[in-house]
Every structure is written in C-alpha cells, then in structure tokens.
Amino acid sequence: MQTINPFLWIILEIIDLYKIILIAYIIMTWLITFNIFNTSNRFIFSLMQILYKLSEPSLRIVRNYIPTMGNIDIAPIIVFIALIFIQRLLIYYWPI
C-alpha cells in the first residue's frame, strides 16, 4: 500500500473543495435564473454572495480570454477541467 504525502493530500482536498464550490455556484445561478430561488430571501442572497466571491476570481480570468457565445457561459466548464488537469499533474509529478 502506497502512502500519500500529506502536503499533496491537502492540496488535492482543497482543489476538490473548490470544485464543489464551483458546482454549487453553477447550480445556484441556474436556480435563481429559472426563478426557483428568489434572491430577496436573505439566506439565499448571503449564500450566493459567498459562492460568488469564492468562484468569480477564477471565472473572471477565463472570461477575459474566452469570447462570449451568446447566453452560454463556458467559463465554469473550462475552470473545472483545468482543476482536474492540475490535480492529475500534481499526482503524476509529485516527488515520492
């Protein structure tokens, strides 16, 4: 059984947590767009603000380089794929 380096483990867990935050942000924006959730609810508004502040910096970087395609935002998909790619690179190239 191979043990994992604790530093690598914590980096991978942080990336996994950020992926969960990104998915929650995407789902919340869909639910608000389709009027399932209302932002006049204080809890929903606070939760959306937290998710926005956590996910928007990485999405903004991608949006600066990717042109918009109508109403479709592919920035979250690109960030999600980049996070998976970074995880795989870390696992493959981390010194044992």
C-alpha positions as CSV (number, residue, x, y, z in Angstrom):
1,M,0.0,0.0,0.0
2,Q,1.4,3.3,-1.0
3,T,1.0,6.3,1.3
4,I,0.4,9.8,0.0
5,N,2.4,12.8,1.0
6,P,0.4,14.9,3.5
7,F,1.1,18.1,1.5
8,L,-0.1,16.6,-1.7
9,W,-3.2,15.3,0.1
10,I,-4.1,18.7,1.5
11,I,-3.6,20.4,-1.9
12,L,-5.8,17.8,-3.6
13,E,-8.5,18.2,-1.0
14,I,-8.5,22.0,-1.4
15,I,-8.9,21.5,-5.2
16,D,-11.8,19.1,-4.6
17,L,-13.4,21.6,-2.2
18,Y,-13.1,24.3,-4.8
19,K,-14.7,22.1,-7.4
20,I,-17.7,21.5,-5.1
21,I,-18.0,25.3,-4.5
22,L,-17.9,25.8,-8.3
23,I,-20.7,23.2,-8.9
24,A,-22.8,24.8,-6.1
25,Y,-22.3,28.2,-7.7
26,I,-23.4,26.9,-11.1
27,I,-26.5,25.2,-9.6
28,M,-27.4,28.3,-7.6
29,T,-27.2,30.6,-10.6
30,W,-29.4,28.2,-12.6
31,L,-32.0,28.1,-9.8
32,I,-32.0,31.8,-9.5
33,T,-32.2,32.3,-13.3
34,F,-35.3,30.0,-13.5
35,N,-36.9,31.7,-10.5
36,I,-36.9,28.6,-8.3
37,F,-34.9,30.5,-5.7
38,N,-35.5,34.2,-5.0
39,T,-32.6,36.5,-4.0
40,S,-34.9,38.5,-1.8
41,N,-34.6,35.7,0.7
42,R,-31.7,36.7,3.0
43,F,-30.2,33.2,3.3
44,I,-30.2,32.7,-0.5
45,F,-28.7,36.1,-1.0
46,S,-26.0,35.5,1.6
47,L,-25.2,32.1,0.2
48,M,-25.0,33.4,-3.4
49,Q,-22.7,36.2,-2.3
50,I,-20.3,33.8,-0.6
51,L,-20.3,31.5,-3.7
52,Y,-19.8,34.5,-6.0
53,K,-16.8,35.8,-4.1
54,L,-15.2,32.4,-4.0
55,S,-15.7,31.4,-7.6
56,E,-15.8,34.6,-9.6
57,P,-12.0,35.4,-9.5
58,S,-11.1,32.2,-11.4
59,L,-14.1,32.5,-13.7
60,R,-13.2,36.1,-14.5
61,I,-9.7,35.1,-15.6
62,V,-11.1,32.6,-18.0
63,R,-13.8,35.0,-19.3
64,N,-11.1,37.6,-20.1
65,Y,-9.6,35.1,-22.7
66,I,-12.7,33.2,-23.9
67,P,-15.2,35.1,-26.1
68,T,-18.8,35.0,-25.1
69,M,-21.1,32.7,-27.1
70,G,-24.5,34.3,-26.7
71,N,-26.0,33.5,-23.3
72,I,-23.9,30.4,-22.8
73,D,-21.1,30.7,-20.3
74,I,-18.4,28.0,-20.7
75,A,-16.0,29.5,-18.2
76,P,-17.1,27.2,-15.4
77,I,-16.5,24.2,-17.6
78,I,-13.0,25.4,-18.5
79,V,-12.1,26.1,-14.9
80,F,-13.5,22.7,-13.8
81,I,-11.4,20.9,-16.5
82,A,-8.3,23.0,-15.5
83,L,-8.8,21.9,-11.9
84,I,-8.9,18.3,-12.9
85,F,-5.8,18.7,-15.1
86,I,-3.9,20.4,-12.2
87,Q,-4.9,17.5,-9.9
88,R,-3.6,14.9,-12.3
89,L,-0.4,16.8,-12.9
90,L,0.2,17.0,-9.2
91,I,-0.4,13.3,-8.7
92,Y,1.8,12.4,-11.6
93,Y,4.8,14.7,-10.9
94,W,4.8,14.9,-7.1
95,P,8.1,13.5,-5.8
96,I,7.7,10.4,-3.6
